[in-house]
């Protein structure tokens, strides 16, 4: 379940996300990763030979990554509780 507003407007507090642990993480993927000593939900961006994790809302920490070892899974779907029609998939 999404907590906080760091990933809004795409993901709002209370959204349910499905995480694929073996999902293919690529530039622009929404991921769950270990950063700063905790699990964070961020958007993954390729930056030169490395990567960075960024929130959609300004004012939240960004994390630089040398590789993708800290990525625990890729968000493949979201839904809003009680709103069956408000489901969105993030895989092709």
N, C-alpha and C positions, 0 to 999 in steps of 0.2 A: 504494500500500500504506500502510495506517495505521501510523504510528510513534508510540510513546508511549501514555500512558493518559489524555490530556486529554479524550477524547471517549467514554470508557467510562461506563456499561456498554453503550451502544448500539453503539459501535465499539471493538473491542479490537485491540491490536497484532497485525499480521499480516493483518487483514481487507483484502480487495481492494475498492476503491471505483471506481465508474465515474462520471466527471465529464462533464457535458454543458456545453460552453462557451457554448452559446446558450440554456441552460435559464432558465426564469423564476424569478428569486430573489424570494421573498416571506417574510413573517414566519414563522419556524419552519423555514425551509429549512436544510439542511446545505450549506455552501458552501466552496469553496476561494477564498481572497482574498489579496491583497497587503496586509500590515499590519505595521507595525514593521520594514520593510525586508526582509521574508521572506514566503514563501507559508505561510499558516496554514489549517488545517481547523477550522472553527467552526460554530456554530449562529447564524443570522442572526435578530435581533430588531428589530422596529420600535420606536423610542423617540421619541415626539413627532414632530417633523418630520424626524428623522434615524434612524440605525440603529446597532446595536452588534453586535459579534461576540463570542460568549461560548462558553467551553468547557463541557462537561457536568460536569466535575469542578472543584470549588473549588480555588483556589490557582494557577490558570493565568491569564495576562493576558487582559483584555477590551480590545476596541478600539472606540472611538467613530468612526462614519462620518457624514459629511455627506450622502453619496449612495452609490450602488452602483457607482460607476466602478471601484473596486478589486476587485470580484468577478470572478473568472476563470472560474467555472463552478459549477454546482449538482450535488450528489451525487444521482444517480438510482437507484443500486443498490449493494448490497454483497454480498459472498460470503466464505465462509471457505474457504481452499484445502483441497482434499481432502474437502470436505463439501458436496456438491452440493445437499442439501436445506436448507442453511442460507444461502439466498439471500433477500434482502429488497429490494423496490423502494420508491422514495420519490417516485414521480410518480403522478398520478391519471390 
